[in-house]
Amino acid sequence: MKWFDLVMAIFYAFGISINIVGMVASFNMIRRYNKFVDHLYRTEIYLECLENQRKQG
């Protein structure tokens, strides 16, 4: 019975560590996504300025 408790405790700790790693990876991907969206927004503004210059002559 003690072995079973030990094995269950190890699996429980392993499961918690996997969840923590998953949360950290999710936060990192959210941060990366926000940087990507910010870059796209800046590119859109830049292209809009170029389009306005093209229309002006």
Secondary structure, DSSP 4 states (H G I P E B T S, - for coil): -HHHHHHHHHHHHHHHHHHHHHHHHHHHHHHHHHHHHHHHHHHHHHHHHHHHHHHH-
